[in-house]
Amino acid sequence: MSKIKGFGLLKIFFHHSLRYFCGHPFLFFLNIFCIALGIANFIAIQLINHSALESFRASIDLVGGKANLEITAENGSFDEEILSSVVKEPYIQVATPVLEQVCMLENHPGEYLDVVGVDFLTNRPIRSFELSSTVNKKEDVLDFLKDPFAVGINKKLAERLGIKIGDFLKLRTPEGWVELRVHSFLELESGAIGSDEHLAVMDIGNAQEVFHMAGQLSRISCLVSRGKDRMETIRSLQEKLPPSVVVQTPEKRNMKVEKMLGSFQLNLTALSLISLFVGMFIIYNTVLVGVVRRRSEIALLRCLGLGPKWIIAACLGESLIIGILGISLGMPAGYLLACKLIGWVSSSLTSLYLLSSIERIFISPYHFALALGMGIVAVGIASVFPAIEASRIDPVQAFSRATLEEKVHRFGLFWVICVILFVLLALLFSYLSFERGLSVLSFGAALFILLAFSFVSPLVCKIIVRMARPRKVIFKLILSHFNRSMHRNALTISALLTALAMVISVSVMITSFRHTVDGWLKQSVRADLFVTTAANLASGIHQVLSPSVEEIIAADNRIEAIDRYYEFRSEFRNSPIKISSISFAVAAGRNNLEFRKGNPEKLFREAAGSNRIFINESLSRKFNLKEKDRLSLKTDKGMVDFEILGVFKDFTTEFGLVLVDRQTLNKFWNQKGSHSLALYLKDAGKSAVVKKELDQKLCSMGDYIVYSNEELRKEIFRIFDQTFSITHLLKITSLLISAAGIFFNLLILSSERNYEMAVLRSLGASRKVIYALVLGESGLVGMISSLLGLMAGLILAVVLTYVINRSFFGWTIDWSTPWITLIWLPLTAIVVALCASLIPAHQLCKENISESLRIE
């Protein structure tokens, strides 16, 4: 066969393969469907993750696109006097101030504007937008500056909300209502395309006056002279500026955002790979089926001199064709899927991490290339083992179906060793991820659990066949058919159990998480009423409450105590953390945070007004911190050491949270105001009355919402459910692939058993017997899959809850079993398996007996 080269070999390959594809179109399209669906999931998640980062960068680049240095404050705004110090530096070519304020749109419920005040005179060299009305005129900027209420908005938002030039927008701010006039639309340069459509611009002086933030800035965008070392510039500037002010490059800012979103995006990616993993079993099964069904052709080619390596090449070549077709369909499907999912992910990111609305999908050649590589590797791995099995069959043996089937389903010592090895690797990876901080290995532990159950499935099938002792002939025939098709049934079982395990494990983890959060809220969120701004709920914590509002609430004699909450982001050991403050004196006896050690009331009283702080479990586990350790934090007065008095359970952030007393915040950070208020009433039974009256009072004062304890809990769980909504689609996708695998596997079995079923029917077997044989085998596949899937799902849930969760988020989640899901899901799998067998059974019953016998 070594002499058959070039066109001759290619001709044999295409004649051999194309004829098989044309003769079995269902099998052909099944493979394409599985690959396409897996790739679509993967590429959709990758594009969404990429688009989230790019949208954030584009939003920042809108006003500081060409800036190569920026100055921000960790705790929000800072004094504009800092600008004069920066401008004096000789190596700073441009230093332009920026003020940012998020406000809700009164006439458009749920919509907001992220208003950015800029200095149009100094930011021209770096900004990535221009103002335009109907025509881009130079005098537009002058007219814009003359009008103290002029605002430029994104044209895309204007078109969606029906806003025109000249319209007035009513904004809700903490200080009251503000009306801004739409003077212009923003014409974006290429670097800012894809930025958040909610971004709007004003003159910074007008913005400071309108939002009552005179003398305050959010950041300063700088352009450093060419040839000047930026790192040296950062060090020089940082020495001259207050400790609370951060000087950084845009690259470092982007790295911080990537770190912030890293765990969220990695978990989505891992879930998206499940469907591709399940699809590999289907590909393995169908390639093996192709080998069995073409045994005579393989034997003939071997007799003609085709060597084993060419048999392997032929099988891999067929799989490669299927893979390329599947990937070609999966990539555009993934883009469309990303467009559908973008709203869910965008809302989750805004609620949990940062203000960034993803307005468009950013196409990344890298991620498409990665998807192409992943697809080809998945197809190659899935098809290489059955191809090797086919190449090892002796030409004489290949003419015998029984010999080949027996060869390919010998599950013995090798499989047992593999199961033990996978279990040991899962334990090792769990240990390394949990104890050594190698978080990414926790996904390896989950993978090896799935592989262990996949390899144990044929062994379980063999045990069931050997232990079963049915008395009725029909059950003996079912077991016989099941046993002789073990090589295909075992793979179908592996695919289905993997999908079930994923659904069950994620369901258990989400149910446990939800139950834990519910208990945590009941224990730690005890106030009767909560007051905050609508913007803080819609777009993250940004606005502080007006002092006049706090005074009105404090004057209400029905309120026993008020706890003022404030938070800001900082950095600890080059990792982002959140610093939050409450009044420890108020919390003592009222807020029962679940501490690892000690009584909450006693701990709060000891820490009040001192340099003693509390940290959450995430920070404790991430940096191996414990009670009595010292923690050095950057404050407005420099680096200050604080003593960790306690470690508490918290689910608000996975980055790490430091809880300080309100007095301590005022002492070390130049920050006034509150992001929200927790109100404890003298008579909790009057909370509805007090809420109604406060709503009426605050409504006329600005952008305020008063929540009862129950309403706040509902809002928290709305965000919780929204965050996990994308997992439902990924679970359904895996089940779809598995259901398709069962259906087509039975179609293949029915076509292979035409002769056998024709013999049974010729001996007097009724159609009911044929239906019973097919449905019985399918039901057995469904039952074994459900049993193993349930076991694998529960073990995988342990890995998700206690290994992956702790490695990435550091949270302690209490186990809660979703009994309803654990009951209906396995039963549904059995029903799906039975339904999938109806069409193959019907086809067998309607086949002409004489034709089936004559063909064979």
Secondary structure, DSSP 8 states (H G I E B T S, - for coil): -TT--THHHHHHHHHHHHHHHHH-HHHHHHHHHHHHHHHHHHHHHHHHHHHHHHHHHHHHHHHHTT-SEEEEETTB-EETHHHHHHHT-TTEEEEEEEEEEEEEETTSTT-EEEEEEE-TTTSTTT--EEEESSS--THHHHHHHH-TTEEEEEHHHHHHHT--TT-EEEEEETTEEEEEEEEEEEEE-GGGTT--TTEEEEEHHHHHHHTT-TTEESEEEEEE-TTS-HHHHHHHHHHHS-TTEEEE-HHHHHHHHHHHHHHHHHHHHHHHHHHHHHHHHHHHHHHHHHHHHTHHHHHHHHHTT--HHHHHHHHHHHHHHHHHHHHHHHHHHHHHHHHHHHHHHHHHHHHHT------S----HHHHHHHHHHHHHHHHHHHHHHHHHHHTS-HHHHT-HHHHHHHHT---HHHHHHHHHHHHHHHHHHHHHHHS--TTHHHHHHHHHHHHHHHHHHHHHHHHHHH----SHHHHHHHHHHHHTHHHHHHHHHHHHHHHHHHHHHHHHHHHHHHHHHHHHHHH---SEEEEEHHHHHH-S-----HHHHHHHHT-TTEEEEEEEEEEEEEETTEEEEEEEE-HHHHTTT----BSSS-HHHHHHHHTTSSEEEEEHHHHHHHT--TT-EEEEEETTEEEEEEEEEEE---S-SS-EEEEEHHHHHHHS-----SEEEEEESSGGGHHHHHHHHHHHHHTTSSEEEEEHHHHHHHHHHHHHHHTHHHHHHHHHHHHHHHHHHHHHHHHHHHHTHHHHHHHHHTT--HHHHHHHHHHHHHHHHHHHHHHHHHHHHHHHHHIIIIIHHHHT---------HHHHHHHHHHHHHHHHHHTHHHHHHHHHS-HHHHHHH-
